[in-house]
Amino acid sequence: MQLVADRWYIVLDADELGTKPLGVRRHDTPLVFWRHAGAVHCARDQCPHRWARLSLGTVEDGCVTCPFHGFRFDGGGECTHMPPDGEGGPSRQMTVQTWEVREEHGFLWIWWGERRESYPPIPWFEELDEPGWRWRWSRIAETWDTHWTRVAENQLDFTHLPFVHRTSIGRGLDPTVQVSVESEGDRLTTWASNQETRLELIAPNLWRNRLGGKVNIVMVFVPIDEQTTHTYVRFYQRLVPVPLLGDLVCWLSKWPNAFILGQDRRVVTSQEPAPARLRNGEQLVKSDAPIIWFRRWQETHATQEES
């Protein structure tokens, strides 16, 4: 799967990972995650011995243990225990590929690229760490049958609102609009002349809709494979900072947000071919400026192929 390398990608909601190994497919690659002593580890979900799924095993002494023959692998991918060979000890060639992981802002992030001595900080919308924001009861997770770039681009598109969302957030909007963009590095901000909201993307896969200073909607586009995307949506609000009442507001937000997502998914999953490319035969127009930026960002940066 072709992705921009050497970037942090959100891959999971942190609460999805409990005490047992968790196997998921991300970036068209089988991955296993496990916790130990406050740290999270990630490896290819495939024992190098006989290719059984490590996620079907257990965590022992901080290592993920293969359910087939008991081989153990630590967070660095080294085999620490190989029962069939008894006293002979593990082979140095018996290793599994691993990725650097961070747990921040309620998400699990992996560094998709070459390992290095130090890593850049996790990208985030810093003001959402300020006191008063509530979001935990608002979480939505969905899987869409389309390439992740199509889902990301939909969230940068103002001009679909009066049509796709004509019965909800697009009701009464003028389809004639001037779209503006500003960017710096991996960050894009875009807005429309007939709306007060601002959309922001931290490439590759973190987005928010900033609805003034007290409501933000955050969405993540997680690549599963060439035809499938997992999405996470959170409703951040500090309109009602009182704990229980504020949590209730977040919980109630799930229904309108799920309805709006359903309107998007119906149309976005009809787009072909996937993934989206800058020169794929589509006739882009001036109002597609943020989508053009996103496609250029992908083509400008180094890419890698993963299988």
Contacts in CASP RR format, 6 or more apart in sequence:
PFRMAT RR
TARGET T0000
AUTHOR 0000-0000-0000
METHOD contacts of the structure
MODEL  1
MQLVADRWYIVLDADELGTKPLGVRRHDTPLVFWRHAGAVHCARDQCPHR
WARLSLGTVEDGCVTCPFHGFRFDGGGECTHMPPDGEGGPSRQMTVQTWE
VREEHGFLWIWWGERRESYPPIPWFEELDEPGWRWRWSRIAETWDTHWTR
VAENQLDFTHLPFVHRTSIGRGLDPTVQVSVESEGDRLTTWASNQETRLE
LIAPNLWRNRLGGKVNIVMVFVPIDEQTTHTYVRFYQRLVPVPLLGDLVC
WLSKWPNAFILGQDRRVVTSQEPAPARLRNGEQLVKSDAPIIWFRRWQET
HATQEES
1 27 0 8 1.000
1 28 0 8 1.000
1 29 0 8 1.000
1 223 0 8 1.000
1 225 0 8 1.000
1 226 0 8 1.000
1 305 0 8 1.000
1 306 0 8 1.000
1 307 0 8 1.000
2 275 0 8 1.000
2 303 0 8 1.000
2 304 0 8 1.000
2 305 0 8 1.000
3 9 0 8 1.000
3 27 0 8 1.000
3 112 0 8 1.000
3 204 0 8 1.000
3 223 0 8 1.000
3 303 0 8 1.000
3 304 0 8 1.000
3 306 0 8 1.000
4 203 0 8 1.000
4 204 0 8 1.000
4 297 0 8 1.000
4 298 0 8 1.000
4 301 0 8 1.000
4 302 0 8 1.000
4 303 0 8 1.000
5 112 0 8 1.000
5 113 0 8 1.000
5 114 0 8 1.000
5 301 0 8 1.000
5 302 0 8 1.000
5 303 0 8 1.000
5 304 0 8 1.000
6 111 0 8 1.000
6 112 0 8 1.000
6 113 0 8 1.000
6 114 0 8 1.000
6 302 0 8 1.000
7 111 0 8 1.000
7 112 0 8 1.000
7 113 0 8 1.000
7 186 0 8 1.000
7 203 0 8 1.000
7 204 0 8 1.000
8 102 0 8 1.000
8 109 0 8 1.000
8 110 0 8 1.000
8 111 0 8 1.000
8 112 0 8 1.000
8 119 0 8 1.000
8 120 0 8 1.000
8 122 0 8 1.000
8 123 0 8 1.000
9 26 0 8 1.000
9 27 0 8 1.000
9 109 0 8 1.000
9 110 0 8 1.000
9 112 0 8 1.000
9 204 0 8 1.000
9 205 0 8 1.000
9 222 0 8 1.000
9 223 0 8 1.000
10 107 0 8 1.000
10 108 0 8 1.000
10 109 0 8 1.000
10 205 0 8 1.000
10 206 0 8 1.000
10 220 0 8 1.000
10 222 0 8 1.000
10 232 0 8 1.000
11 24 0 8 1.000
11 26 0 8 1.000
11 27 0 8 1.000
11 31 0 8 1.000
11 107 0 8 1.000
11 108 0 8 1.000
11 109 0 8 1.000
11 110 0 8 1.000
11 222 0 8 1.000
12 22 0 8 1.000
12 24 0 8 1.000
12 26 0 8 1.000
12 33 0 8 1.000
12 107 0 8 1.000
12 108 0 8 1.000
12 222 0 8 1.000
13 106 0 8 1.000
13 107 0 8 1.000
13 108 0 8 1.000
13 139 0 8 1.000
13 141 0 8 1.000
13 232 0 8 1.000
14 103 0 8 1.000
14 106 0 8 1.000
14 107 0 8 1.000
14 108 0 8 1.000
15 106 0 8 1.000
16 22 0 8 1.000
17 33 0 8 1.000
17 34 0 8 1.000
17 35 0 8 1.000
17 40 0 8 1.000
17 108 0 8 1.000
18 35 0 8 1.000
19 35 0 8 1.000
19 59 0 8 1.000
20 34 0 8 1.000
20 58 0 8 1.000
20 59 0 8 1.000
21 32 0 8 1.000
21 33 0 8 1.000
21 34 0 8 1.000
21 54 0 8 1.000
21 55 0 8 1.000
21 56 0 8 1.000
21 57 0 8 1.000
21 58 0 8 1.000
21 59 0 8 1.000
21 64 0 8 1.000
22 32 0 8 1.000
22 33 0 8 1.000
22 34 0 8 1.000
22 55 0 8 1.000
23 30 0 8 1.000
23 31 0 8 1.000
23 32 0 8 1.000
23 33 0 8 1.000
23 45 0 8 1.000
23 53 0 8 1.000
23 55 0 8 1.000
24 30 0 8 1.000
24 31 0 8 1.000
24 33 0 8 1.000
25 31 0 8 1.000
25 224 0 8 1.000
25 225 0 8 1.000
26 110 0 8 1.000
26 222 0 8 1.000
26 223 0 8 1.000
26 224 0 8 1.000
27 112 0 8 1.000
27 223 0 8 1.000
27 306 0 8 1.000
28 223 0 8 1.000
28 224 0 8 1.000
28 225 0 8 1.000
28 226 0 8 1.000
28 306 0 8 1.000
28 307 0 8 1.000
29 44 0 8 1.000
29 306 0 8 1.000
29 307 0 8 1.000
30 44 0 8 1.000
30 45 0 8 1.000
30 46 0 8 1.000
30 53 0 8 1.000
31 42 0 8 1.000
31 43 0 8 1.000
31 44 0 8 1.000
31 45 0 8 1.000
31 99 0 8 1.000
31 110 0 8 1.000
32 42 0 8 1.000
32 43 0 8 1.000
32 44 0 8 1.000
32 45 0 8 1.000
32 53 0 8 1.000
32 54 0 8 1.000
32 55 0 8 1.000
32 64 0 8 1.000
33 40 0 8 1.000
33 41 0 8 1.000
33 42 0 8 1.000
33 101 0 8 1.000
33 108 0 8 1.000
34 40 0 8 1.000
34 41 0 8 1.000
34 59 0 8 1.000
34 62 0 8 1.000
34 64 0 8 1.000
35 41 0 8 1.000
35 59 0 8 1.000
36 59 0 8 1.000
36 62 0 8 1.000
36 63 0 8 1.000
37 62 0 8 1.000
39 101 0 8 1.000
40 101 0 8 1.000
40 102 0 8 1.000
40 103 0 8 1.000
40 108 0 8 1.000
41 64 0 8 1.000
41 74 0 8 1.000
41 75 0 8 1.000
41 76 0 8 1.000
41 98 0 8 1.000
41 101 0 8 1.000
42 98 0 8 1.000
42 99 0 8 1.000
42 100 0 8 1.000
42 101 0 8 1.000
42 108 0 8 1.000
42 110 0 8 1.000
43 54 0 8 1.000
43 64 0 8 1.000
43 73 0 8 1.000
43 75 0 8 1.000
43 76 0 8 1.000
43 77 0 8 1.000
43 96 0 8 1.000
43 97 0 8 1.000
43 98 0 8 1.000
43 99 0 8 1.000
44 96 0 8 1.000
44 97 0 8 1.000
44 98 0 8 1.000
45 53 0 8 1.000
45 54 0 8 1.000
45 55 0 8 1.000
46 52 0 8 1.000
46 53 0 8 1.000
46 54 0 8 1.000
46 96 0 8 1.000
47 53 0 8 1.000
47 54 0 8 1.000
47 66 0 8 1.000
47 68 0 8 1.000
47 69 0 8 1.000
47 71 0 8 1.000
47 73 0 8 1.000
47 96 0 8 1.000
48 94 0 8 1.000
48 95 0 8 1.000
48 96 0 8 1.000
49 66 0 8 1.000
49 68 0 8 1.000
49 69 0 8 1.000
49 71 0 8 1.000
49 94 0 8 1.000
50 68 0 8 1.000
50 69 0 8 1.000
52 66 0 8 1.000
52 67 0 8 1.000
52 68 0 8 1.000
53 67 0 8 1.000
54 64 0 8 1.000
54 65 0 8 1.000
54 66 0 8 1.000
54 67 0 8 1.000
54 73 0 8 1.000
54 96 0 8 1.000
55 64 0 8 1.000
56 67 0 8 1.000
57 64 0 8 1.000
57 65 0 8 1.000
57 66 0 8 1.000
57 67 0 8 1.000
58 64 0 8 1.000
58 65 0 8 1.000
58 67 0 8 1.000
59 65 0 8 1.000
60 72 0 8 1.000
61 72 0 8 1.000
61 80 0 8 1.000
61 81 0 8 1.000
62 74 0 8 1.000
62 75 0 8 1.000
63 72 0 8 1.000
63 73 0 8 1.000
63 74 0 8 1.000
63 75 0 8 1.000
63 80 0 8 1.000
63 81 0 8 1.000
64 72 0 8 1.000
64 73 0 8 1.000
64 75 0 8 1.000
65 71 0 8 1.000
65 72 0 8 1.000
65 73 0 8 1.000
65 81 0 8 1.000
66 72 0 8 1.000
66 73 0 8 1.000
69 83 0 8 1.000
69 84 0 8 1.000
70 81 0 8 1.000
70 82 0 8 1.000
70 83 0 8 1.000
71 79 0 8 1.000
71 81 0 8 1.000
71 82 0 8 1.000
71 83 0 8 1.000
71 90 0 8 1.000
71 94 0 8 1.000
72 79 0 8 1.000
72 80 0 8 1.000
72 81 0 8 1.000
72 82 0 8 1.000
73 79 0 8 1.000
73 80 0 8 1.000
73 95 0 8 1.000
73 96 0 8 1.000
74 80 0 8 1.000
75 98 0 8 1.000
76 98 0 8 1.000
77 95 0 8 1.000
77 96 0 8 1.000
77 97 0 8 1.000
77 98 0 8 1.000
78 90 0 8 1.000
78 95 0 8 1.000
79 90 0 8 1.000
79 91 0 8 1.000
79 94 0 8 1.000
79 95 0 8 1.000
79 96 0 8 1.000
80 90 0 8 1.000
81 90 0 8 1.000
82 88 0 8 1.000
82 89 0 8 1.000
82 90 0 8 1.000
82 91 0 8 1.000
82 94 0 8 1.000
85 91 0 8 1.000
99 110 0 8 1.000
99 111 0 8 1.000
99 112 0 8 1.000
100 110 0 8 1.000
100 111 0 8 1.000
100 115 0 8 1.000
100 119 0 8 1.000
101 108 0 8 1.000
101 109 0 8 1.000
101 110 0 8 1.000
101 111 0 8 1.000
102 108 0 8 1.000
102 109 0 8 1.000
102 111 0 8 1.000
102 122 0 8 1.000
103 109 0 8 1.000
104 122 0 8 1.000
104 124 0 8 1.000
105 122 0 8 1.000
105 124 0 8 1.000
105 128 0 8 1.000
105 129 0 8 1.000
107 220 0 8 1.000
107 232 0 8 1.000
109 122 0 8 1.000
111 119 0 8 1.000
112 304 0 8 1.000
112 306 0 8 1.000
113 304 0 8 1.000
123 186 0 8 1.000
123 187 0 8 1.000
123 202 0 8 1.000
123 206 0 8 1.000
124 202 0 8 1.000
124 206 0 8 1.000
125 200 0 8 1.000
125 202 0 8 1.000
125 208 0 8 1.000
125 216 0 8 1.000
125 218 0 8 1.000
128 216 0 8 1.000
128 218 0 8 1.000
128 236 0 8 1.000
132 238 0 8 1.000
132 241 0 8 1.000
133 216 0 8 1.000
133 236 0 8 1.000
133 237 0 8 1.000
133 238 0 8 1.000
134 236 0 8 1.000
134 237 0 8 1.000
134 238 0 8 1.000
134 240 0 8 1.000
134 241 0 8 1.000
134 243 0 8 1.000
134 246 0 8 1.000
134 247 0 8 1.000
134 249 0 8 1.000
134 250 0 8 1.000
135 218 0 8 1.000
135 234 0 8 1.000
135 235 0 8 1.000
135 236 0 8 1.000
135 237 0 8 1.000
135 250 0 8 1.000
136 247 0 8 1.000
136 250 0 8 1.000
137 247 0 8 1.000
137 248 0 8 1.000
137 250 0 8 1.000
137 251 0 8 1.000
137 254 0 8 1.000
138 233 0 8 1.000
138 234 0 8 1.000
138 235 0 8 1.000
138 236 0 8 1.000
138 237 0 8 1.000
138 250 0 8 1.000
138 251 0 8 1.000
138 253 0 8 1.000
138 254 0 8 1.000
138 257 0 8 1.000
139 232 0 8 1.000
139 233 0 8 1.000
139 234 0 8 1.000
139 254 0 8 1.000
140 231 0 8 1.000
140 232 0 8 1.000
140 233 0 8 1.000
140 234 0 8 1.000
140 254 0 8 1.000
140 257 0 8 1.000
140 258 0 8 1.000
140 261 0 8 1.000
141 230 0 8 1.000
141 231 0 8 1.000
141 232 0 8 1.000
141 233 0 8 1.000
142 230 0 8 1.000
142 231 0 8 1.000
142 233 0 8 1.000
142 261 0 8 1.000
142 265 0 8 1.000
143 224 0 8 1.000
143 228 0 8 1.000
143 229 0 8 1.000
143 230 0 8 1.000
143 231 0 8 1.000
144 151 0 8 1.000
144 228 0 8 1.000
144 229 0 8 1.000
144 230 0 8 1.000
144 231 0 8 1.000
144 265 0 8 1.000
144 268 0 8 1.000
144 269 0 8 1.000
145 227 0 8 1.000
145 228 0 8 1.000
145 269 0 8 1.000
146 227 0 8 1.000
146 228 0 8 1.000
146 229 0 8 1.000
146 268 0 8 1.000
146 269 0 8 1.000
146 271 0 8 1.000
146 274 0 8 1.000
147 223 0 8 1.000
147 226 0 8 1.000
147 227 0 8 1.000
147 229 0 8 1.000
147 274 0 8 1.000
147 275 0 8 1.000
147 276 0 8 1.000
148 205 0 8 1.000
148 221 0 8 1.000
148 222 0 8 1.000
148 223 0 8 1.000
148 224 0 8 1.000
148 229 0 8 1.000
148 275 0 8 1.000
149 221 0 8 1.000
149 274 0 8 1.000
149 275 0 8 1.000
149 276 0 8 1.000
149 294 0 8 1.000
149 295 0 8 1.000
149 298 0 8 1.000
150 229 0 8 1.000
150 268 0 8 1.000
150 269 0 8 1.000
150 271 0 8 1.000
150 274 0 8 1.000
150 275 0 8 1.000
150 276 0 8 1.000
151 221 0 8 1.000
151 229 0 8 1.000
151 231 0 8 1.000
151 268 0 8 1.000
152 201 0 8 1.000
152 204 0 8 1.000
152 205 0 8 1.000
152 207 0 8 1.000
152 221 0 8 1.000
152 294 0 8 1.000
153 276 0 8 1.000
153 291 0 8 1.000
153 294 0 8 1.000
154 160 0 8 1.000
154 264 0 8 1.000
154 267 0 8 1.000
154 268 0 8 1.000
155 199 0 8 1.000
155 201 0 8 1.000
155 207 0 8 1.000
155 209 0 8 1.000
155 219 0 8 1.000
155 221 0 8 1.000
156 188 0 8 1.000
156 190 0 8 1.000
156 199 0 8 1.000
156 201 0 8 1.000
156 207 0 8 1.000
156 290 0 8 1.000
156 291 0 8 1.000
156 294 0 8 1.000
157 288 0 8 1.000
157 290 0 8 1.000
157 291 0 8 1.000
158 177 0 8 1.000
158 179 0 8 1.000
158 190 0 8 1.000
158 192 0 8 1.000
158 195 0 8 1.000
158 199 0 8 1.000
158 287 0 8 1.000
159 175 0 8 1.000
159 177 0 8 1.000
159 179 0 8 1.000
159 287 0 8 1.000
160 267 0 8 1.000
161 169 0 8 1.000
161 170 0 8 1.000
161 173 0 8 1.000
162 170 0 8 1.000
162 172 0 8 1.000
162 173 0 8 1.000
162 174 0 8 1.000
162 175 0 8 1.000
163 175 0 8 1.000
164 263 0 8 1.000
164 264 0 8 1.000
164 266 0 8 1.000
164 267 0 8 1.000
165 171 0 8 1.000
165 260 0 8 1.000
165 263 0 8 1.000
165 264 0 8 1.000
166 172 0 8 1.000
167 263 0 8 1.000
168 256 0 8 1.000
168 259 0 8 1.000
168 260 0 8 1.000
168 263 0 8 1.000
169 260 0 8 1.000
173 194 0 8 1.000
173 195 0 8 1.000
174 194 0 8 1.000
177 192 0 8 1.000
177 193 0 8 1.000
177 194 0 8 1.000
177 195 0 8 1.000
177 287 0 8 1.000
178 192 0 8 1.000
178 193 0 8 1.000
178 287 0 8 1.000
179 190 0 8 1.000
179 191 0 8 1.000
179 192 0 8 1.000
179 193 0 8 1.000
179 286 0 8 1.000
179 287 0 8 1.000
179 288 0 8 1.000
179 289 0 8 1.000
179 290 0 8 1.000
180 190 0 8 1.000
180 191 0 8 1.000
180 192 0 8 1.000
180 193 0 8 1.000
180 289 0 8 1.000
181 188 0 8 1.000
181 189 0 8 1.000
181 190 0 8 1.000
181 289 0 8 1.000
181 290 0 8 1.000
181 293 0 8 1.000
182 188 0 8 1.000
182 189 0 8 1.000
182 190 0 8 1.000
183 189 0 8 1.000
183 293 0 8 1.000
186 202 0 8 1.000
186 203 0 8 1.000
186 204 0 8 1.000
186 297 0 8 1.000
187 200 0 8 1.000
187 201 0 8 1.000
187 202 0 8 1.000
187 203 0 8 1.000
188 200 0 8 1.000
188 201 0 8 1.000
188 203 0 8 1.000
188 290 0 8 1.000
188 293 0 8 1.000
188 294 0 8 1.000
188 297 0 8 1.000
189 198 0 8 1.000
189 199 0 8 1.000
189 200 0 8 1.000
190 198 0 8 1.000
190 199 0 8 1.000
190 200 0 8 1.000
190 201 0 8 1.000
190 289 0 8 1.000
190 290 0 8 1.000
190 293 0 8 1.000
191 197 0 8 1.000
191 198 0 8 1.000
191 199 0 8 1.000
196 212 0 8 1.000
197 209 0 8 1.000
197 210 0 8 1.000
197 211 0 8 1.000
197 212 0 8 1.000
198 209 0 8 1.000
198 210 0 8 1.000
199 207 0 8 1.000
199 208 0 8 1.000
199 209 0 8 1.000
199 210 0 8 1.000
199 290 0 8 1.000
200 207 0 8 1.000
200 208 0 8 1.000
200 210 0 8 1.000
201 207 0 8 1.000
201 290 0 8 1.000
201 294 0 8 1.000
203 294 0 8 1.000
203 297 0 8 1.000
203 298 0 8 1.000
204 298 0 8 1.000
205 220 0 8 1.000
205 221 0 8 1.000
205 222 0 8 1.000
205 223 0 8 1.000
206 218 0 8 1.000
206 220 0 8 1.000
207 218 0 8 1.000
207 219 0 8 1.000
207 220 0 8 1.000
207 221 0 8 1.000
208 216 0 8 1.000
208 217 0 8 1.000
208 218 0 8 1.000
208 219 0 8 1.000
209 216 0 8 1.000
209 217 0 8 1.000
209 219 0 8 1.000
210 216 0 8 1.000
211 217 0 8 1.000
213 238 0 8 1.000
214 237 0 8 1.000
214 238 0 8 1.000
214 239 0 8 1.000
215 235 0 8 1.000
215 236 0 8 1.000
215 237 0 8 1.000
215 239 0 8 1.000
216 235 0 8 1.000
216 236 0 8 1.000
216 237 0 8 1.000
217 233 0 8 1.000
217 234 0 8 1.000
217 235 0 8 1.000
217 236 0 8 1.000
217 257 0 8 1.000
218 233 0 8 1.000
218 234 0 8 1.000
218 236 0 8 1.000
219 231 0 8 1.000
219 232 0 8 1.000
219 233 0 8 1.000
219 234 0 8 1.000
220 231 0 8 1.000
220 232 0 8 1.000
220 233 0 8 1.000
221 229 0 8 1.000
221 231 0 8 1.000
222 229 0 8 1.000
222 230 0 8 1.000
222 231 0 8 1.000
222 232 0 8 1.000
223 229 0 8 1.000
224 230 0 8 1.000
226 274 0 8 1.000
226 275 0 8 1.000
227 274 0 8 1.000
231 261 0 8 1.000
233 257 0 8 1.000
233 261 0 8 1.000
235 250 0 8 1.000
235 253 0 8 1.000
235 254 0 8 1.000
235 257 0 8 1.000
237 246 0 8 1.000
237 249 0 8 1.000
237 250 0 8 1.000
237 253 0 8 1.000
239 249 0 8 1.000
240 246 0 8 1.000
240 249 0 8 1.000
273 280 0 8 1.000
276 282 0 8 1.000
276 291 0 8 1.000
276 295 0 8 1.000
277 295 0 8 1.000
277 299 0 8 1.000
278 292 0 8 1.000
278 295 0 8 1.000
278 296 0 8 1.000
278 298 0 8 1.000
278 299 0 8 1.000
284 291 0 8 1.000
284 292 0 8 1.000
END
